[in-house]
Amino acid sequence: MRYTSLDAIREEIGRGSLTCKQLVEQYLQNISEKRHLNAFLEVFEAEALQKAEEVDAKIKAGTAGKLAGMVIGLKDVLAYEGHALQASSQILNGFKSLYTGTAVQRLLQEDAILIGRQNCDEFAMGASNENSSFGPVLNDADNTRVPGGSSGGSAVAVQAHLCLASIGSDTGGSVRQPGAFCGVIGMKPTYSRISRYGLIAYASSFDQIGVLTHSVEDAALLLEVMAGPDEFDATVSQRPVPAYSQNLTYDRPARIGYIKDSIESPGLQPEVKDAVMGVLDRLQEEGHTVEAVDFPYLDYMVPTYYILTTAEASSNLGRYDGVKYGYRSENVTDLTSLYKKTRSEGFGPEVQRRIILGTFVLSADYYDAYYTKAQQVRRLIKDKTDELLKQYDFLILPTAPTTAFKLGENTKDPLAMYLADIFTVQASLAGVPAISLPIGEDAAGLPIGVQLMTKAFGEEQLFAFSKQLMDHQKTVSA
């Protein structure tokens, strides 16, 4: 049986035809059969079965939490006490987390069952999951294709029914783009909505924990559980968290803007364009206002994003030096060689590339020319995005310019790989919530995603509208 929502699982448990333990056994069987996808780095088999028995007992006693029956995978950047934490990198070889991050702790408190640790691009740097030091993850729709990145293992695990949902991280599209490539829902909330305590830092002013699910309802419920104030993260929002999963009705005409340049982009795959235009046409037929809008900074978004994130990465990754924990080179003669050899042996080529680029843009001679300028452009992008979101309830654009590309296709050209993020970085630069929804397939059977953005802390309306859109999508497909 392939479950696509917690409601369906709860229904079977309620009827007595399924227990959490049987459910975990089914997922473990699927993981074993789909081992070639390389989605999991570690499976918490005995632990998940034990937790399932505990949850079954709680369900019988009527004391189970909101997530009882939900089996979840964790991207290898989330701290879970006593479990390995590597960011898919050799530099953290042998390291085990000393504590559990806030988001993960909140899942456990609501009786989620954690089934394993998922493969990703090293330190969440990549758009294809080919940068992992444990090898690439394969797309379940076509094993010659990438799953997207950096949360590729997390997206494939949901796509291939190895767990019901995954928790990933999204810095510039790392949940949304693999969601699109794998035909599942990928959601990045407003920056600061979820505590980053226990999330390995890549670029601290962008990083946000996100979710990958089959249903909007499950995504809303997970955000509801994980979001909210946290004494361990000074940057997290103090705003109260709405009951997202209880407010999924959108019953008024919406004002929708679509970014004209994204649809007319020469790099946009024609089938992706047709699918997105099909959604826009249908929304117009349903009585929503749909208008083309200009966004003059599209060409500046990827360079701005990469200057700022590499600068932050070069600072954040300075702590991995072989002195206190993780990998330490054996071929050292003094302290300087310890640093140099450990970092050059422990980090992969893409991480090294980004550290070098970030160090360059932060250097005294180039700081104003690159880093300061990029901060100014980020402000322009944010202000323009916020201005548009005052006029429109939602902005719609493709999640990615193409469907999943072939393994190895873009690895020799970093620029081509970086441009895979062209439509996702806007929400990250502006700090607003965005969701990728599956809207069909291309001629090769590869999934296509459409992306919706709304104003900061507008997740409630984003989920409600997404549910309406997905319900209509199912009707059209049927």
C-alpha positions in Angstrom: 0.0 0.0 0.0 1.3 3.5 -0.9 0.0 6.1 1.5 -0.1 9.8 0.4 -1.5 11.4 3.5 -1.6 11.0 7.3 -5.4 11.1 7.1 -5.4 7.9 5.0 -3.0 6.2 7.5 -5.1 7.3 10.5 -8.2 6.0 8.8 -6.7 2.5 8.5 -5.3 2.6 12.0 -8.8 3.6 13.2 -10.4 0.7 11.4 -7.9 -1.7 13.0 -6.4 -2.8 9.6 -3.0 -1.2 10.3 -0.7 -0.5 13.2 2.2 1.9 13.3 4.6 -1.1 13.7 3.2 -2.7 10.5 3.5 0.7 8.7 7.1 1.1 9.7 7.8 -2.5 8.6 6.3 -1.6 5.1 8.5 1.4 4.8 11.6 -0.5 5.9 10.7 -3.1 3.2 10.4 -0.3 0.6 13.8 1.2 1.7 15.4 -2.2 1.3 13.9 -2.7 -2.2 14.9 0.8 -3.3 18.4 0.8 -1.8 19.8 1.6 -5.3 18.3 5.1 -5.1 20.8 6.0 -2.3 18.2 8.2 -0.6 19.2 7.1 3.0 22.6 7.3 4.6 21.4 5.5 7.7 18.2 3.8 8.6 17.0 3.8 12.3 15.4 0.4 12.0 15.3 -0.9 15.6 14.6 2.5 17.0 11.7 3.2 14.5 10.1 -0.1 15.3 10.4 0.5 19.0 8.9 4.0 18.7 6.1 2.6 16.5 5.1 0.2 19.4 5.1 3.1 21.8 2.9 5.1 19.5 0.5 2.2 19.0 0.1 2.0 22.8 -0.6 5.7 23.0 -3.2 5.5 20.2 -5.0 2.7 22.1 -4.8 4.9 25.3 -6.1 7.9 23.5 -3.0 10.0 24.4 -1.2 10.1 21.0 0.2 13.3 19.6 -0.7 15.2 16.4 1.8 13.3 14.2 1.0 9.8 15.4 1.3 7.5 12.4 3.6 9.8 10.4 6.9 8.3 9.4 9.5 10.9 8.7 13.0 11.1 7.2 15.6 13.7 8.2 18.0 15.4 5.8 21.6 14.9 7.0 21.8 18.5 8.3 19.5 18.2 11.2 20.7 17.4 14.7 19.3 14.4 16.4 21.0 13.4 19.7 23.1 10.3 19.6 22.8 10.0 15.9 25.5 10.6 13.2 25.4 14.1 11.6 27.6 14.7 8.6 26.0 17.1 6.1 26.9 14.3 3.6 30.6 15.3 4.1 33.8 13.5 5.1 34.8 16.5 7.2 32.3 15.4 9.9 33.2 11.7 9.6 32.5 9.9 12.9 30.6 12.9 14.5 27.5 12.2 16.5 25.1 15.0 17.5 25.2 16.0 21.2 21.7 17.3 21.2 18.4 17.3 19.3 17.5 20.4 17.3 14.2 22.3 18.1 12.3 21.3 15.0 13.2 17.6 15.4 12.4 17.7 19.1 8.9 19.1 18.3 8.2 16.3 15.8 9.2 13.7 18.4 7.0 15.4 21.1 4.0 14.9 18.7 4.8 11.2 18.2 6.4 11.3 14.7 8.4 8.2 13.9 11.9 9.1 12.6 13.0 6.4 10.2 16.5 7.6 9.0 19.0 10.1 7.9 18.9 11.2 4.3 21.5 11.9 1.6 22.0 15.5 0.4 24.5 17.7 -1.4 27.5 18.3 0.8 26.7 21.0 3.3 23.4 21.6 1.3 25.4 23.1 -1.5 24.0 21.9 -4.9 21.1 21.6 -7.2 21.4 18.0 -8.2 22.5 15.9 -5.1 25.6 15.0 -7.1 27.9 16.8 -4.6 27.3 14.3 -1.7 30.5 12.5 -0.6 28.3 9.3 -0.4 27.4 9.4 -4.1 24.4 10.8 -6.0 20.8 10.1 -5.2 18.8 8.7 -8.2 15.4 10.0 -9.3 12.8 7.3 -8.9 10.9 8.5 -12.0 14.1 7.8 -14.1 17.3 6.4 -12.5 19.4 8.2 -15.1 18.2 11.6 -13.8 19.0 13.7 -10.8 16.5 14.3 -8.0 17.4 17.9 -7.6 19.2 19.4 -4.6 20.2 19.9 -2.1 17.5 17.9 -0.3 17.5 15.2 -3.1 17.5 12.2 -0.7 14.6 13.7 1.2 12.5 14.3 -2.0 13.2 10.8 -3.4 12.3 9.2 -0.1 8.8 10.7 -0.3 8.5 10.2 -4.1 9.4 6.4 -3.7 7.3 5.9 -0.6 10.2 5.2 1.7 8.6 7.5 4.3 5.4 9.6 4.3 7.3 13.0 4.7 10.8 14.4 4.9 12.2 17.4 6.7 14.8 19.2 4.6 16.4 22.6 4.5 16.0 25.3 1.9 18.6 28.0 1.4 17.9 29.0 -2.2 15.4 26.3 -3.4 16.8 23.2 -1.8 13.4 21.8 -0.8 11.3 23.3 -3.7 13.5 22.4 -6.7 13.9 18.7 -5.7 10.1 18.7 -4.9 9.5 19.7 -8.5 11.9 17.2 -9.9 10.4 14.4 -7.9 6.7 15.2 -8.2 6.1 16.0 -4.6 5.2 19.1 -2.6 8.2 21.1 -1.3 7.5 24.0 1.0 9.9 26.7 2.4 8.3 28.9 5.1 9.0 32.5 5.9 12.6 33.1 7.1 12.5 32.9 10.9 9.2 30.9 11.0 11.0 27.7 12.2 13.9 27.8 14.7 17.3 27.0 13.1 18.7 25.6 16.4 20.1 22.2 15.4 20.3 22.9 11.6 23.9 22.8 10.2 24.6 26.3 8.9 25.3 27.0 5.3 24.2 30.7 4.8 22.6 31.8 8.1 20.5 34.7 6.7 18.9 32.4 4.1 18.7 28.9 5.7 15.2 27.7 6.6 13.9 24.2 7.5 11.3 23.1 5.0 9.0 20.0 4.3 8.5 17.5 1.5 5.1 15.7 1.5 2.5 14.2 -0.9 -0.3 16.4 0.5 -0.8 20.0 1.4 -2.6 18.9 4.6 0.6 17.1 5.8 2.8 20.1 4.9 0.5 22.4 6.9 0.5 20.1 9.9 4.2 19.7 10.0 4.8 23.5 9.8 2.2 24.0 12.6 4.2 21.6 14.8 7.7 22.9 14.1 7.1 26.6 13.9 7.2 29.2 16.7 9.4 30.9 19.3 12.4 29.2 20.6 14.8 30.3 23.4 17.7 28.7 21.6 17.4 30.8 18.4 17.5 34.6 18.8 16.5 35.1 15.2 13.3 33.1 15.3 10.0 35.0 15.0 8.0 35.5 18.1 4.7 35.6 16.2 2.0 33.1 17.3 1.6 30.1 15.0 -1.8 29.7 13.3 -3.5 26.3 13.1 -2.5 25.9 9.4 -4.0 22.4 9.1 -7.4 23.6 10.4 -7.8 26.5 8.0 -7.4 25.0 4.5 -10.4 26.6 2.9 -9.8 29.3 0.3 -13.2 30.7 -0.8 -12.6 34.1 -2.4 -11.2 35.3 -5.7 -7.4 35.8 -5.6 -5.3 38.4 -7.3 -2.4 36.5 -8.9 0.6 37.9 -10.6 2.9 35.9 -12.8 6.4 37.1 -13.5 6.4 37.6 -17.3 10.2 37.2 -17.7 10.1 33.8 -16.0 7.5 32.5 -18.5 9.2 34.1 -21.5 12.7 33.0 -20.4 14.6 31.4 -23.4 15.9 28.7 -21.1 12.5 27.6 -20.0 11.6 24.1 -21.3 8.4 24.4 -23.5 6.6 21.7 -21.6 7.2 23.5 -18.3 5.9 26.7 -19.8 2.8 25.0 -21.1 2.1 23.4 -17.8 2.4 26.6 -15.9 0.3 28.5 -18.4 -2.3 25.8 -18.1 -2.5 26.4 -14.4 -2.8 30.2 -14.9 -5.5 29.8 -17.6 -7.5 27.5 -15.3 -7.2 29.9 -12.4 -8.5 32.7 -14.6 -11.4 30.5 -15.7 -12.3 29.9 -12.1 -12.7 33.7 -11.5 -9.3 34.7 -10.1 -7.6 37.8 -11.4 -4.4 36.7 -13.3 -2.0 39.4 -14.6 1.5 39.5 -16.0 4.0 41.5 -13.8 7.4 42.9 -14.5 10.3 41.9 -12.2 13.3 43.9 -13.5 15.9 42.0 -11.3 15.6 38.5 -12.6 19.1 38.5 -14.1 20.6 39.8 -10.9 19.1 37.2 -8.5 21.4 34.3 -9.0 24.7 36.3 -8.8 23.4 38.2 -5.7 22.4 34.9 -4.1 25.7 33.2 -4.8 27.8 36.2 -3.6 26.0 36.4 -0.3 25.6 32.7 0.4 29.2 31.9 -0.4 30.4 34.8 1.8 28.3 33.4 4.7 29.4 29.8 4.0 33.1 30.8 4.1 32.5 32.2 7.6 30.2 29.4 8.8 32.5 26.6 7.6 35.6 28.0 9.3 34.7 25.9 12.3 35.5 22.6 10.6 39.3 22.6 11.1 40.1 19.1 12.4 40.9 20.4 15.9 37.8 19.7 18.0 35.7 17.1 16.1 35.2 15.3 12.8 37.8 14.4 10.3 41.5 15.1 10.9 44.2 14.6 8.3 47.0 12.1 9.3 49.6 13.7 7.0 50.3 16.8 9.2 53.5 18.3 10.4 52.3 21.5 12.2 49.2 23.4 13.0 49.0 25.2 9.6 49.3 21.9 7.7 46.6 20.4 10.0 44.2 23.1 8.9 45.1 23.0 5.2 45.2 19.2 4.8 42.1 18.5 6.9 40.0 21.0 5.0 41.3 20.1 1.5 40.9 16.4 2.2 37.6 16.6 4.1 35.6 19.1 1.9 34.5 18.1 -1.6 35.3 20.3 -4.7 31.9 22.2 -4.7 32.2 23.2 -1.0 35.8 24.2 -1.6 34.8 26.3 -4.6 32.1 28.1 -2.6 34.5 28.7 0.4 37.1 30.2 -1.9 34.5 32.4 -3.7 33.1 33.5 -0.4 36.5 34.4 1.0 37.3 36.3 -2.1 34.2 38.5 -2.0 34.8 39.2 1.7 38.5 40.2 1.2 39.5 43.8 1.9 40.0 44.7 -1.8 36.7 43.3 -3.1 34.3 43.6 -0.1 32.6 46.8 -1.3 32.6 45.8 -5.0 30.9 42.5 -4.4 29.5 41.8 -0.9 28.3 45.3 -0.1 26.8 45.7 -3.6 25.1 42.3 -3.3 23.5 43.3 0.0 22.1 46.5 -1.7 20.7 44.5 -4.6 19.2 42.0 -2.1 17.3 44.9 -0.6 16.0 46.0 -4.0 14.8 42.5 -4.7 13.1 42.2 -1.4 11.5 45.6 -1.7 10.2 44.9 -5.2 8.9 41.5 -4.1 7.1 43.0 -1.1 5.6 45.7 -3.3 4.2 43.1 -5.7 2.9 41.0 -2.8 0.9 44.1 -1.6 -0.8 44.3 -5.0 -1.2 40.5 -5.4 -2.2 37.7 -3.1 0.3 35.3 -4.8 3.1 35.4 -7.3 3.3 32.3 -9.6 6.3 31.1 -11.6 7.9 27.8 -12.6 9.8 26.1 -9.8 12.7 25.1 -12.1 13.4 26.0 -15.8 13.5 22.3 -16.8 12.5 18.9 -15.6 15.1 16.7 -14.0 18.3 16.7 -16.0 20.6 13.7 -16.6 23.3 12.7 -14.0 26.5 14.3 -15.0 24.9 16.7 -17.5 25.8 19.9 -15.6 28.6 18.8 -13.3 31.4 20.3 -15.5 29.7 23.6 -15.7 29.0 25.2 -12.3 27.2 28.1 -13.9 24.7 25.9 -15.6 24.1 24.1 -12.3 23.7 27.4 -10.4 21.1 28.6 -13.0 18.9 25.7 -12.0 18.0 28.0 -9.0 17.0 30.9 -11.1 13.3 30.8 -10.1 13.7 29.7 -6.5 16.2 32.2 -5.1 13.7 35.2 -5.2 11.7 33.9 -2.2 15.0 33.2 -0.4 16.4 36.6 -1.0 13.1 38.2 0.0 12.6 35.9 3.0 9.0 35.1 2.0 7.3 31.7 2.0 7.1 29.6 -1.2 5.7 26.2 -2.2 6.3 24.0 -5.2 3.3 21.9 -6.3 3.4 19.0 -8.8 1.3 19.9 -11.9 2.0 17.2 -14.4 4.7 15.5 -16.4 6.7 16.1 -19.6 6.7 13.8 -22.6 9.4 11.7 -20.8 7.2 11.2 -17.8 9.3 13.6 -15.6 7.5 15.7 -13.0 6.9 19.4 -13.5 6.4 21.8 -10.6 4.8 25.3 -10.2 5.8 27.7 -7.5 3.6 30.0 -5.5 4.9 32.8 -3.3 3.0 35.0 -0.8 3.8 37.8 1.7 5.9 37.1 4.8 4.0 35.0 7.4 1.2 34.4 4.8 1.6 30.6 5.1 -2.0 30.2 6.1 -3.4 31.6 2.9 -0.6 29.9 0.9 -1.6 26.4 2.2 -5.3 27.1 1.7 -4.9 28.3 -1.9 -2.4 25.4 -2.6 -5.0 22.9 -1.4 -7.6 24.4 -3.7 -5.2 24.3 -6.6 -4.2 20.7 -5.9 -7.8 19.5 -5.5 -8.6 21.1 -8.9 -5.5 19.5 -10.4 -6.7 16.1 -9.3 -10.1 16.7 -10.9 -8.4 17.8 -14.2 -6.1 14.8 -14.1 -9.0 12.4 -13.4 
